[in-house]
Amino acid sequence: MLSSNIKIKIDKNLYLRLEKIAEVGGYSSTDEFITHVLGREAEKLDQSQSTDEEVEKRLRGLGYIE
């Protein structure tokens, strides 16, 4: 089972930029901001993958792809 405190490496300059953005955005921490952004992006990718699968299924049903 994965730990709830997984660490990742990130470029220092990027982290410093994110730190400033998190502060201006009112986040309680840079980690909270990064988690929020990554979660939002993951959701978008999950939705687009689902959409792609639905389109492929429809195209198969119409006989455009095998």
C-alpha positions in Angstrom: 0.0 0.0 0.0 1.2 3.5 -0.8 2.1 6.0 1.9 0.1 9.1 2.1 3.3 11.1 2.0 4.9 10.3 -1.3 7.7 12.6 -2.3 8.5 13.7 -5.8 11.4 15.6 -7.2 10.7 19.0 -8.8 13.0 21.6 -10.3 13.8 24.2 -7.7 13.0 27.2 -10.0 9.6 25.7 -10.8 8.9 25.1 -7.1 9.8 28.7 -6.3 7.4 29.9 -9.0 4.6 27.6 -7.6 5.3 28.8 -4.1 4.7 32.5 -5.2 1.5 31.5 -7.1 0.2 29.5 -4.1 0.8 32.4 -1.8 -1.0 34.9 -4.1 -3.8 32.3 -4.6 -4.5 32.0 -0.9 -3.4 28.4 -0.5 -2.3 27.3 2.9 0.8 25.7 1.5 2.7 25.1 -1.8 2.0 21.4 -1.4 -1.8 22.1 -1.2 -1.6 24.1 -4.4 0.4 21.5 -6.3 -1.9 18.8 -5.1 -4.9 20.8 -6.2 -3.5 21.5 -9.7 -2.3 17.9 -10.3 -5.7 16.6 -9.2 -7.5 19.0 -11.6 -5.3 18.0 -14.5 -5.7 14.3 -13.7 -9.5 14.7 -13.8 -9.3 16.4 -17.2 -7.1 13.5 -18.6 -9.5 10.9 -17.1 -12.4 12.6 -18.8 -10.7 12.9 -22.2 -9.7 9.3 -22.1 -13.3 8.3 -21.3 -14.4 10.5 -24.2 -11.9 8.9 -26.6 -13.1 5.5 -25.7 -16.7 6.4 -26.3 -15.9 7.9 -29.7 -14.0 4.8 -30.7 -16.9 2.6 -29.6 -19.3 4.7 -31.7 -17.0 4.5 -34.7 -16.7 0.8 -34.4 -20.5 0.5 -34.1 -20.9 2.5 -37.3 -18.3 0.3 -39.1 -15.8 3.1 -39.6 -13.0 1.2 -37.7 -12.6 -2.5 -37.0 
